[in-house]
């Protein structure tokens, strides 16, 4: 990638990330970059948005109990 193309891509991602923060999407820069790349590959942006919303709605995985309480003597 030539330097001008790289600079333009970085500026575009910076702008998209700034808009994402204004809209309080909760997306980090890397995740946003991946989503943009998937759209560039032809994935449906509305379908991606639905998946992201669903994943954000899921509770985080519960942590297992400490190993000392689960060991059998």
MARBA-3410 file (N, C-alpha, C, O; in Angstrom, 1 decimal):
73
0.9,-1.2,0.0,0.0,0.0,0.0,0.9,1.2,0.0,1.8,1.3,0.8 ~ 0.7,2.1,-0.9,1.5,3.3,-1.0,1.2,4.3,0.2,0.1,4.2,0.8 ~ 2.1,5.1,0.6,1.9,6.0,1.8,0.7,6.9,1.7,0.0,7.1,2.7 ~ 0.3,7.4,0.5,-0.9,8.2,0.4,-2.2,7.4,0.7,-3.1,7.9,1.4 ~ -2.2,6.2,0.2,-3.4,5.3,0.4,-3.5,5.0,1.9,-4.6,4.9,2.4
-2.3,4.7,2.5,-2.3,4.3,3.9,-2.8,5.5,4.8,-3.5,5.3,5.7 ~ -2.3,6.7,4.4,-2.7,7.9,5.2,-4.2,8.1,5.0,-4.9,8.4,6.0 ~ -4.8,8.0,3.8,-6.2,8.1,3.6,-7.0,7.1,4.4,-8.0,7.4,5.0 ~ -6.5,5.9,4.4,-7.2,4.8,5.1,-7.2,5.1,6.6,-8.2,4.9,7.3 ~ -6.1,5.5,7.1,-6.0,5.8,8.6,-6.9,7.0,8.9,-7.5,7.0,10.0
-6.9,8.0,8.1,-7.8,9.2,8.4,-9.3,8.8,8.3,-10.1,9.3,9.1 ~ -9.6,7.9,7.4,-11.0,7.4,7.3,-11.4,6.6,8.5,-12.5,6.8,9.1 ~ -10.5,5.8,9.0,-10.8,5.0,10.2,-10.9,5.9,11.4,-11.7,5.8,12.3 ~ -10.0,6.9,11.5,-10.1,7.9,12.6,-11.4,8.6,12.6,-12.0,8.8,13.7 ~ -11.9,9.0,11.4,-13.2,9.7,11.3,-14.3,8.8,11.7,-15.2,9.2,12.5
-14.3,7.5,11.2,-15.3,6.6,11.6,-15.3,6.3,13.1,-16.4,6.1,13.7 ~ -14.1,6.2,13.7,-14.0,5.9,15.1,-14.5,7.1,15.9,-15.2,6.9,16.9 ~ -14.2,8.3,15.5,-14.8,9.5,16.1,-16.3,9.5,16.1,-16.9,9.8,17.1 ~ -16.9,9.2,15.0,-18.3,9.1,14.8,-18.9,8.0,15.7,-19.9,8.2,16.4 ~ -18.2,6.9,15.8,-18.6,5.8,16.6,-18.6,6.2,18.1,-19.6,5.8,18.8
-17.6,7.0,18.5,-17.6,7.4,19.9,-18.7,8.4,20.2,-19.4,8.4,21.2 ~ -19.0,9.3,19.2,-20.1,10.3,19.4,-21.4,9.5,19.5,-22.3,9.9,20.3 ~ -21.6,8.5,18.8,-22.8,7.7,18.8,-22.8,6.7,20.0,-23.8,6.0,20.2 ~ -21.7,6.7,20.7,-21.6,5.8,21.9,-21.9,4.3,21.5,-22.7,3.6,22.2 ~ -21.2,3.8,20.5,-21.4,2.4,20.1,-20.7,1.4,20.9,-21.1,0.3,21.0
-19.7,1.8,21.6,-18.9,0.9,22.4,-17.9,0.1,21.7,-17.3,-0.8,22.2 ~ -17.7,0.4,20.4,-16.8,-0.3,19.5,-15.4,0.3,19.7,-15.2,1.5,19.7 ~ -14.4,-0.6,19.8,-13.0,-0.1,19.8,-12.6,0.0,18.4,-13.2,-0.4,17.4 ~ -11.4,0.6,18.2,-10.9,0.9,16.9,-10.6,-0.3,16.1,-10.9,-0.4,14.9 ~ -10.1,-1.4,16.7,-9.9,-2.6,16.0,-11.2,-3.3,15.5,-11.3,-3.7,14.3
-12.2,-3.4,16.4,-13.4,-3.9,16.0,-14.1,-3.2,14.8,-14.6,-3.7,13.9 ~ -14.0,-1.8,14.9,-14.6,-1.0,13.9,-13.8,-1.2,12.6,-14.5,-1.3,11.5 ~ -12.5,-1.4,12.6,-11.7,-1.7,11.4,-12.1,-3.0,10.8,-12.3,-3.1,9.6 ~ -12.3,-4.0,11.6,-12.8,-5.3,11.1,-14.2,-5.2,10.4,-14.4,-5.8,9.4 ~ -15.1,-4.5,11.1,-16.4,-4.3,10.5,-16.4,-3.6,9.2,-17.1,-3.9,8.3
-15.6,-2.6,9.1,-15.4,-1.8,7.8,-14.9,-2.7,6.7,-15.3,-2.7,5.6 ~ -13.8,-3.5,7.1,-13.2,-4.5,6.1,-14.3,-5.5,5.6,-14.3,-5.8,4.5 ~ -15.1,-6.0,6.6,-16.2,-6.9,6.2,-17.2,-6.3,5.2,-17.6,-6.9,4.2 ~ -17.5,-5.0,5.5,-18.4,-4.3,4.5,-17.7,-4.1,3.2,-18.4,-4.3,2.2 ~ -16.4,-3.8,3.2,-15.7,-3.7,1.9,-15.7,-5.0,1.1,-15.6,-4.9,-0.1
-15.8,-6.1,1.8,-15.8,-7.4,1.2,-17.2,-7.8,0.7,-17.4,-8.8,0.1 ~ -18.2,-6.9,1.0,-19.5,-7.1,0.5,-20.5,-7.6,1.5,-21.7,-7.9,1.1 ~ -20.2,-7.8,2.7,-21.2,-8.2,3.7,-22.2,-7.1,3.9,-21.9,-5.9,3.8 ~ -23.4,-7.5,4.2,-24.5,-6.6,4.5,-24.2,-5.8,5.8,-24.2,-6.4,6.8 ~ -24.1,-4.5,5.7,-23.9,-3.7,6.9,-25.0,-3.8,7.9,-24.7,-3.8,9.1
-26.2,-3.9,7.5,-27.3,-4.0,8.4,-27.3,-5.4,9.2,-27.6,-5.4,10.3 ~ -26.9,-6.4,8.4,-26.7,-7.7,9.1,-25.6,-7.7,10.1,-25.7,-8.2,11.2 ~ -24.5,-7.0,9.7,-23.4,-6.9,10.7,-23.8,-6.1,11.9,-23.5,-6.5,13.1 ~ -24.6,-5.1,11.7,-25.0,-4.3,12.9,-25.9,-5.1,13.8,-25.8,-5.0,15.0 ~ -26.8,-5.9,13.2,-27.6,-6.8,14.0,-26.8,-7.8,14.8,-27.1,-8.0,16.0
-25.8,-8.3,14.2,-24.9,-9.3,14.9,-24.2,-8.6,16.1,-24.1,-9.1,17.2 ~ -23.7,-7.4,15.8,-23.0,-6.6,16.9,-23.9,-6.3,18.0,-23.5,-6.5,19.2 ~ -25.1,-5.9,17.7,-26.1,-5.6,18.8,-26.4,-6.8,19.6,-26.5,-6.7,20.8 ~ -26.6,-7.9,18.9,-26.9,-9.2,19.6,-25.7,-9.6,20.5,-25.9,-10.0,21.7 ~ -24.5,-9.5,20.0,-23.3,-9.8,20.9,-23.2,-8.9,22.0,-22.7,-9.3,23.1
-23.5,-7.6,21.9,-23.4,-6.6,23.0,-24.5,-6.9,24.0,-24.3,-6.5,25.2 ~ -25.6,-7.5,23.6,-26.7,-7.7,24.5,-26.4,-8.9,25.4,-26.9,-9.0,26.5 ~ -25.6,-9.9,24.9,-25.3,-11.1,25.7,-24.5,-10.8,26.9,-23.6,-9.9,26.9 ~ -24.9,-11.4,28.0,-24.1,-11.2,29.3,-22.7,-11.8,29.1,-22.6,-12.8,28.4 ~ -21.7,-11.2,29.8,-20.4,-11.8,29.7,-20.4,-13.2,30.3,-21.2,-13.5,31.2
-19.5,-14.1,29.8,-19.5,-15.5,30.3,-19.2,-15.4,31.8,-18.3,-14.6,32.3 ~ -19.8,-16.3,32.6,-19.6,-16.3,34.0,-18.2,-17.0,34.3,-17.8,-17.9,33.5 ~ -17.6,-16.6,35.3,-16.3,-17.2,35.7,-16.5,-18.4,36.5,-17.4,-18.4,37.3 ~ -15.8,-19.5,36.3,-15.9,-20.7,37.0,-15.5,-20.5,38.5,-14.8,-19.6,38.8 ~ -16.1,-21.3,39.4,-15.7,-21.2,40.8,-14.2,-21.5,40.9,-13.6,-22.2,40.0
-13.7,-21.2,42.0,-12.2,-21.4,42.2,-12.0,-22.9,42.2,-12.9,-23.7,42.5 ~ -10.8,-23.3,41.7,-10.5,-24.8,41.5,-10.5,-25.5,42.9,-10.7,-26.7,42.9 ~ -10.3,-24.8,44.0,-10.2,-25.5,45.3,-11.6,-26.0,45.7,-11.7,-27.0,46.3 ~ -12.6,-25.3,45.3,-14.0,-25.7,45.7,-14.5,-26.8,44.8,-15.5,-27.4,45.2 ~ -14.0,-27.0,43.6,-14.5,-27.9,42.7,-13.7,-29.2,42.7,-14.1,-30.2,42.0
-12.6,-29.3,43.5,-11.9,-30.5,43.5,-12.5,-31.5,44.5,-13.0,-31.2,45.5 ~ -12.5,-32.8,44.1,-13.0,-33.9,44.9,-11.9,-34.5,45.7,-10.8,-34.8,45.1 ~ -12.0,-34.6,47.0,-10.9,-35.2,47.8,-10.6,-36.6,47.5,-9.7,-37.2,48.1
END
